[in-house]
Amino acid sequence: MSDETINQAEDAAEEAQSARPVPPLVVNMQYVKDLSFENPNAPRILASASEQPKIDLQVDLQAQGLADNVAEVQIRLRAEATVGDATAFIAELVYAGVFTLPPMPAETQRAVLLIEGPRLLFPFARQIIADVTAQGGFPPLLLQPLDFVDLYRRQVLSQQAEMGDAQGTA
């Protein structure tokens, strides 16, 4: 092989390397930050399982920078089940992950963190909620997949509305 052929092969390898898409997020670690399960009306509520409980689910997403291009993302889930006027259970979970991102504009970074971060963490949080409700004596609560793009959009619109209200009162 000539030197020219070797250089061409090296150039082609470098081009292929640079053409590879950079992953938007690298998961460094993930963990339970807070977990709570309340079963305030046991065993009475467990014995009267004839009625389907009404489930109220609240989801909150948060991200905070830890270092350059490194951030923690948190999914906060709160599921409250009621049967009639009685509380069957309350499950609260804060599940978090630390992510590394490639350099990008701050607004893009925030969107990637609050959409892709929760999308990667959610299956694990979902399993924890299912396990803890089953351990509490109830059928496992299987949360449906969430649309994190829509949740992010709502969060941005809510923040814009709050800023508009604050400017209107100033």
ChimeraX attribute file (.defattr): number of C-alpha atoms within 10 A of each C-alpha:
attribute: neighborCount
match mode: 1-to-1
recipient: residues
	/A:1	5
	/A:2	7
	/A:3	8
	/A:4	9
	/A:5	10
	/A:6	11
	/A:7	11
	/A:8	12
	/A:9	12
	/A:10	12
	/A:11	12
	/A:12	12
	/A:13	12
	/A:14	11
	/A:15	11
	/A:16	10
	/A:17	11
	/A:18	10
	/A:19	9
	/A:20	8
	/A:21	7
	/A:22	11
	/A:23	9
	/A:24	16
	/A:25	19
	/A:26	14
	/A:27	15
	/A:28	12
	/A:29	10
	/A:30	17
	/A:31	14
	/A:32	15
	/A:33	13
	/A:34	11
	/A:35	16
	/A:36	12
	/A:37	18
	/A:38	15
	/A:39	18
	/A:40	13
	/A:41	12
	/A:42	14
	/A:43	11
	/A:44	10
	/A:45	19
	/A:46	14
	/A:47	9
	/A:48	9
	/A:49	12
	/A:50	9
	/A:51	9
	/A:52	10
	/A:53	16
	/A:54	14
	/A:55	16
	/A:56	11
	/A:57	14
	/A:58	11
	/A:59	13
	/A:60	13
	/A:61	20
	/A:62	15
	/A:63	19
	/A:64	13
	/A:65	13
	/A:66	12
	/A:67	9
	/A:68	10
	/A:69	15
	/A:70	20
	/A:71	21
	/A:72	21
	/A:73	25
	/A:74	26
	/A:75	24
	/A:76	20
	/A:77	21
	/A:78	20
	/A:79	21
	/A:80	19
	/A:81	19
	/A:82	18
	/A:83	17
	/A:84	11
	/A:85	6
	/A:86	12
	/A:87	18
	/A:88	25
	/A:89	24
	/A:90	19
	/A:91	21
	/A:92	20
	/A:93	22
	/A:94	20
	/A:95	23
	/A:96	25
	/A:97	21
	/A:98	22
	/A:99	21
	/A:100	19
	/A:101	18
	/A:102	14
	/A:103	12
	/A:104	12
	/A:105	8
	/A:106	10
	/A:107	9
	/A:108	11
	/A:109	18
	/A:110	18
	/A:111	17
	/A:112	18
	/A:113	28
	/A:114	23
	/A:115	20
	/A:116	16
	/A:117	28
	/A:118	25
	/A:119	16
	/A:120	14
	/A:121	19
	/A:122	19
	/A:123	13
	/A:124	14
	/A:125	22
	/A:126	18
	/A:127	14
	/A:128	19
	/A:129	24
	/A:130	19
	/A:131	16
	/A:132	19
	/A:133	21
	/A:134	13
	/A:135	12
	/A:136	18
	/A:137	15
	/A:138	17
	/A:139	12
	/A:140	16
	/A:141	19
	/A:142	13
	/A:143	15
	/A:144	8
	/A:145	10
	/A:146	12
	/A:147	11
	/A:148	18
	/A:149	15
	/A:150	11
	/A:151	16
	/A:152	19
	/A:153	14
	/A:154	12
	/A:155	15
	/A:156	13
	/A:157	12
	/A:158	12
	/A:159	12
	/A:160	12
	/A:161	12
	/A:162	12
	/A:163	11
	/A:164	12
	/A:165	11
	/A:166	10
	/A:167	9
	/A:168	8
	/A:169	6
	/A:170	6
